[in-house]
Amino acid sequence: MRWRTGRRSDNIEDRRGMSSRRAAGGGMYTGRRMPVGRRTTVGGGLGLLVVVVLAIVLGVDPQVLLQSDGQGPFDGPGSTVQMPGTAAGGLTHARQDELADFVSVVLADTEDTWSTIFRSSGADYREPRLVLYTDHVRSACGMSSAAMGPFYCPADEKVYIDLSFYDELKNRYRAPGDFAQAYVIAHEIGHHVQNLLGTSDEVIRARRAVGRSEANRLSVMLELQADCYAGVWANHAQRARDILEQGDIEEGLNAAAQIGDDRMQRRAGGFVMPDSFTHGSSEQRARWFRKGLATGDLAACDTFGADAL
C-alpha cells in the first residue's frame, strides 16, 4: 500500500502509556496532534487496571460497549473487529511509532474519502477521532481492554486501538500486510459512517424487540455492512490517490476472512454455531468487503435488504 507520502490526520489522540484513570478524566488529555516519530507518554504506570473477562463461544465477548444513553451494557450490534487474545507489548518504540504514523495516514485518507462521498449527497461528514492506547482505555462507552481488539464507540465518535493488535493480526491470525492493517481501521470507520447515518441506532432498537438469534443476525448485518463500507473507502481512495499495490486486495480479503465467526470458532477449538455469529462467516466478510471494493457504492452495501447475506 502506498501510504508514506499521504497526509497525516489531525484527529489522533495518543494515549499510549497514559494511566487509565487519567485517560478517563476530563481535561487531562488535550487531544493535540500526535507528534510523528515520537512516543507520547502522559503519567506513569496504570492507575486503574480493569480486566474485561466476558465469555461467549469464542471466549471473548467483543460487545463490551455501553449504551450511549447510559441505561446499561451496550447490547446492540458489535462495533469491533472480533479478535480475542490481543495483548499489549512486544513492539519496539520504533515499530510502535511507525504503526502510529501509518494509522494517522489511513485515518486521513478515510477523512478525505468519506467527506467527498457525503458532500456528493449534500451532507457534511463529521470526522471521528482515533485513540491510540496501551493495555486498557476508558471511552464514553466504558472501560475496555486490548483483548477485545480495535473498536468504535458511538457515544464519543472515536475509534480505539492498541497497536500491538497488528502483531496479533499478522502472527496469530495470519493476516499480514499493510493493507490488512488499513482494512481494520476502515472497518471501524464504517461503523462511524453507520452512526452518522442513523443505521446503528435503528439496529439497536430492532435488537431489543427480537430474540437472541435474530438479534445476532442483525448484528451480523451491521458488521458486514461495515466491511462493505471499508471496501467503498478503498475503491474511492484507489481512484483518487492510487494507493493500492500488487497483492493489497488479497491482503484485505484475507484479513476479512481470517476474522470470520466460523474460523474464529474453529480456531478456539469449538463447534461452528451460525446462530451465535455476530460478525459473519469468513466467506460473508470477504464477499461484502469485495462488493464495496468493486462498486464503490453505498447502495451496494445494503445488507439489511439483501436476499441473502
C-alpha positions as CSV (number, residue, x, y, z in Angstrom):
1,M,0.0,0.0,0.0
2,R,1.4,3.4,-0.9
3,W,0.9,5.4,2.3
4,R,4.2,7.1,3.3
5,T,3.6,10.2,1.2
6,G,0.0,10.5,2.4
7,R,-1.5,13.3,4.5
8,R,-1.4,12.8,8.3
9,S,-4.6,13.3,10.3
10,D,-5.1,15.9,13.0
11,N,-7.6,13.7,14.7
12,I,-5.2,11.3,16.6
13,E,-5.2,11.2,20.3
14,D,-2.0,9.4,21.5
15,R,-2.7,7.9,25.0
16,R,0.0,5.3,24.9
17,G,1.5,4.9,28.3
18,M,-1.2,7.0,29.9
19,S,-2.8,6.0,33.2
20,S,-6.3,4.6,32.6
21,R,-7.6,6.9,35.3
22,R,-6.1,10.0,33.7
23,A,-7.3,8.9,30.3
24,A,-10.8,8.9,31.7
25,G,-10.6,12.3,33.3
26,G,-11.9,15.4,31.7
27,G,-9.2,17.8,30.5
28,M,-6.2,15.6,31.4
29,Y,-5.5,14.9,27.7
30,T,-5.8,17.8,25.3
31,G,-6.1,15.7,22.1
32,R,-3.4,17.6,20.3
33,R,-2.0,16.2,17.1
34,M,0.3,13.2,17.5
35,P,3.9,14.1,17.1
36,V,5.1,11.8,14.3
37,G,8.2,9.8,15.2
38,R,7.9,10.4,18.9
39,R,6.2,8.4,21.6
40,T,4.0,10.5,23.9
41,T,3.9,9.4,27.5
42,V,1.5,11.0,29.9
43,G,1.6,9.9,33.5
44,G,3.4,6.8,34.9
45,G,2.1,3.3,35.2
46,L,-1.5,2.2,35.2
47,G,-3.7,4.0,37.7
48,L,-6.6,1.6,37.2
49,L,-6.5,-2.0,36.0
50,V,-9.8,-3.3,34.8
51,V,-9.6,-6.7,33.0
52,V,-12.7,-7.3,30.9
53,V,-13.4,-11.0,31.1
54,L,-16.6,-11.8,29.1
55,A,-17.3,-15.3,27.8
56,I,-19.2,-16.4,24.8
57,V,-18.3,-19.3,22.5
58,L,-15.2,-17.6,21.3
59,G,-14.0,-16.9,24.8
60,V,-14.4,-13.1,24.5
61,D,-17.5,-11.0,24.0
62,P,-16.5,-8.1,21.7
63,Q,-19.7,-6.3,22.5
64,V,-18.4,-4.7,25.7
65,L,-19.6,-1.2,24.9
66,L,-22.1,0.6,27.0
67,Q,-25.2,2.3,25.5
68,S,-24.8,6.0,24.8
69,D,-28.0,6.7,26.7
70,G,-26.4,5.4,29.9
71,Q,-29.1,2.7,30.5
72,G,-26.7,-0.1,30.9
73,P,-24.5,-2.5,29.0
74,F,-24.4,-2.0,25.3
75,D,-26.4,-4.9,23.9
76,G,-26.6,-3.6,20.4
77,P,-24.6,-4.6,17.4
78,G,-20.9,-5.3,17.8
79,S,-18.6,-2.4,17.0
80,T,-15.3,-4.2,17.0
81,V,-13.1,-6.3,14.7
82,Q,-13.6,-9.5,16.6
83,M,-10.1,-10.6,17.8
84,P,-9.8,-12.2,21.2
85,G,-6.5,-12.7,22.8
86,T,-4.9,-9.4,21.8
87,A,-2.3,-8.3,24.4
88,A,-0.2,-5.2,24.6
89,G,3.5,-5.2,24.5
90,G,6.2,-6.8,22.3
91,L,6.6,-3.9,20.0
92,T,9.7,-1.7,19.9
93,H,9.2,2.0,20.2
94,A,10.3,2.4,16.6
95,R,7.7,-0.1,15.4
96,Q,5.0,1.5,17.6
97,D,5.7,4.9,16.1
98,E,5.8,3.5,12.5
99,L,2.4,1.9,13.1
100,A,1.1,5.1,14.7
101,D,2.2,7.1,11.6
102,F,0.6,4.5,9.3
103,V,-2.7,4.7,11.2
104,S,-2.7,8.5,11.0
105,V,-2.3,8.3,7.2
106,V,-5.1,5.8,6.8
107,L,-7.4,7.8,9.0
108,A,-6.6,10.9,7.0
109,D,-7.4,9.0,3.8
110,T,-10.8,7.9,5.2
111,E,-11.5,11.5,6.2
112,D,-10.8,12.7,2.6
113,T,-12.8,9.8,1.1
114,W,-15.9,10.0,3.3
115,S,-16.0,13.8,3.2
116,T,-16.2,13.6,-0.6
117,I,-18.9,10.9,-0.6
118,F,-21.0,12.8,2.0
119,R,-20.6,16.0,0.1
120,S,-21.8,14.5,-3.1
121,S,-25.1,13.7,-1.4
122,G,-25.4,17.2,0.1
123,A,-24.3,16.2,3.6
124,D,-21.4,17.0,5.9
125,Y,-19.1,14.3,7.2
126,R,-18.2,14.7,10.8
127,E,-14.7,13.3,11.3
128,P,-14.1,10.9,14.1
129,R,-11.1,10.8,16.3
130,L,-8.8,7.9,16.7
131,V,-7.3,7.0,20.1
132,L,-4.0,5.1,20.5
133,Y,-3.7,3.4,23.9
134,T,-1.9,0.7,25.8
135,D,-3.5,-2.2,27.6
136,H,-6.7,-0.5,28.8
137,V,-8.6,2.6,28.0
138,R,-11.8,4.3,29.1
139,S,-14.1,5.6,26.5
140,A,-17.6,7.1,26.7
141,C,-18.7,3.5,26.2
142,G,-16.9,2.3,29.3
143,M,-13.7,0.6,30.2
144,S,-12.1,-1.7,27.6
145,S,-9.0,-3.8,27.3
146,A,-6.7,-4.5,24.4
147,A,-8.0,-8.1,24.5
148,M,-11.2,-7.0,22.7
149,G,-9.3,-5.6,19.7
150,P,-10.0,-2.3,18.0
151,F,-13.4,-0.8,18.5
152,Y,-15.6,2.2,17.7
153,C,-17.5,4.0,20.4
154,P,-20.6,5.8,19.0
155,A,-21.1,7.8,22.2
156,D,-17.9,9.8,21.7
157,E,-17.4,9.1,18.0
158,K,-13.9,7.7,18.5
159,V,-12.0,4.6,17.2
160,Y,-9.7,3.0,19.8
161,I,-6.8,0.7,19.0
162,D,-3.8,-0.8,20.9
163,L,-1.2,-1.0,18.2
164,S,0.1,-4.4,19.4
165,F,-3.1,-5.7,17.8
166,Y,-1.3,-5.6,14.5
167,D,1.3,-8.1,15.5
168,E,-1.6,-10.4,16.7
169,L,-3.2,-9.9,13.3
170,K,0.0,-10.9,11.5
171,N,1.3,-13.7,13.7
172,R,-1.7,-15.4,15.3
173,Y,-4.4,-14.7,12.7
174,R,-2.1,-15.0,9.6
175,A,-3.2,-11.8,8.0
176,P,0.0,-9.8,7.3
177,G,0.4,-6.7,5.2
178,D,-0.2,-3.0,5.5
179,F,-3.5,-3.1,3.6
180,A,-4.8,-5.8,6.0
181,Q,-4.0,-3.2,8.7
182,A,-5.7,-0.5,6.8
183,Y,-8.8,-2.7,6.4
184,V,-9.1,-2.8,10.2
185,I,-9.2,1.0,10.5
186,A,-11.6,1.3,7.5
187,H,-14.0,-1.2,9.1
188,E,-14.2,0.8,12.3
189,I,-14.7,4.0,10.3
190,G,-17.5,2.1,8.6
191,H,-19.2,1.9,12.0
192,H,-18.8,5.6,12.3
193,V,-20.5,6.1,9.0
194,Q,-23.3,3.9,10.2
195,N,-23.6,6.0,13.3
196,L,-23.8,9.2,11.3
197,L,-26.4,7.8,9.0
198,G,-28.5,6.5,11.9
199,T,-28.2,2.9,11.0
200,S,-26.6,1.9,14.3
201,D,-29.5,3.4,16.4
202,E,-32.1,1.6,14.2
203,V,-30.4,-1.7,14.7
204,I,-30.1,-1.2,18.5
205,R,-33.8,-0.5,18.7
206,A,-34.6,-3.5,16.5
207,R,-32.5,-5.9,18.5
208,R,-34.3,-5.0,21.7
209,A,-37.6,-6.3,20.2
210,V,-36.4,-9.7,19.0
211,G,-34.9,-12.9,20.4
212,R,-31.2,-13.6,20.7
213,S,-30.8,-15.5,17.4
214,E,-32.5,-12.7,15.4
215,A,-30.5,-10.1,17.4
216,N,-27.3,-11.8,16.4
217,R,-28.4,-11.8,12.8
218,L,-29.0,-8.0,12.9
219,S,-25.5,-7.6,14.4
220,V,-24.1,-9.7,11.5
221,M,-25.8,-7.4,9.0
222,L,-24.3,-4.3,10.6
223,E,-20.8,-5.8,10.7
224,L,-21.0,-7.0,7.1
225,Q,-22.1,-3.5,6.0
226,A,-19.1,-2.0,7.8
227,D,-16.9,-4.5,5.8
228,C,-18.6,-3.3,2.7
229,Y,-18.1,0.3,3.6
230,A,-14.4,-0.5,4.1
231,G,-14.3,-1.7,0.5
232,V,-16.1,1.5,-0.6
233,W,-13.3,3.5,1.0
234,A,-10.6,1.5,-0.7
235,N,-12.4,1.9,-4.1
236,H,-12.6,5.7,-3.8
237,A,-9.1,6.0,-2.4
238,Q,-7.6,4.0,-5.2
239,R,-9.4,6.0,-7.9
240,A,-8.4,9.4,-6.3
241,R,-4.9,8.6,-4.9
242,D,-3.7,5.3,-6.4
243,I,-3.0,3.8,-3.0
244,L,-3.0,0.1,-3.9
245,E,0.0,-2.0,-4.8
246,Q,0.1,-5.6,-6.1
247,G,-1.2,-8.0,-3.5
248,D,-3.1,-5.4,-1.4
249,I,-6.5,-6.6,-2.4
250,E,-5.6,-10.2,-1.5
251,E,-4.3,-8.9,1.9
252,G,-7.6,-7.2,2.7
253,L,-9.7,-10.1,1.6
254,N,-7.6,-12.5,3.7
255,A,-7.9,-10.3,6.8
256,A,-11.7,-10.2,6.4
257,A,-11.8,-14.0,6.0
258,Q,-9.4,-14.7,8.9
259,I,-11.7,-13.0,11.4
260,G,-15.0,-14.6,10.3
261,D,-17.0,-16.1,13.1
262,D,-16.7,-19.6,11.7
263,R,-13.0,-19.5,11.5
264,M,-12.7,-17.9,14.9
265,Q,-14.8,-20.6,16.5
266,R,-12.8,-23.4,14.9
267,R,-9.6,-21.7,16.0
268,A,-10.9,-21.6,19.5
269,G,-11.4,-25.4,19.4
270,G,-15.2,-25.2,19.4
271,F,-18.0,-26.1,17.1
272,V,-19.3,-23.7,14.4
273,M,-22.7,-22.4,15.5
274,P,-24.1,-20.0,13.0
275,D,-26.9,-18.8,15.3
276,S,-24.2,-17.4,17.6
277,F,-22.4,-15.4,14.8
278,T,-22.2,-11.7,15.5
279,H,-19.9,-10.6,12.7
280,G,-20.5,-13.0,9.8
281,S,-18.7,-16.0,8.3
282,S,-15.3,-15.8,6.6
283,E,-17.0,-16.1,3.2
284,Q,-19.5,-13.4,4.0
285,R,-17.0,-10.9,5.4
286,A,-14.7,-11.3,2.4
287,R,-17.6,-11.1,-0.1
288,W,-19.1,-8.0,1.3
289,F,-15.7,-6.3,1.5
290,R,-15.1,-7.3,-2.1
291,K,-18.6,-5.9,-3.1
292,G,-17.8,-2.5,-1.7
293,L,-14.3,-2.5,-3.3
294,A,-15.7,-3.4,-6.7
295,T,-18.6,-1.0,-6.7
296,G,-17.6,2.0,-4.5
297,D,-21.3,2.4,-4.0
298,L,-23.0,2.7,-0.6
299,A,-26.3,1.4,-2.0
300,A,-24.5,-1.9,-2.9
301,C,-23.8,-2.3,0.9
302,D,-27.5,-2.7,1.9
303,T,-27.0,-5.9,3.9
304,F,-30.4,-5.3,5.6
305,G,-32.3,-5.5,2.3
306,A,-30.2,-8.3,0.8
307,D,-32.0,-11.6,-0.2
308,A,-29.1,-13.5,1.3
309,L,-26.1,-12.5,3.4
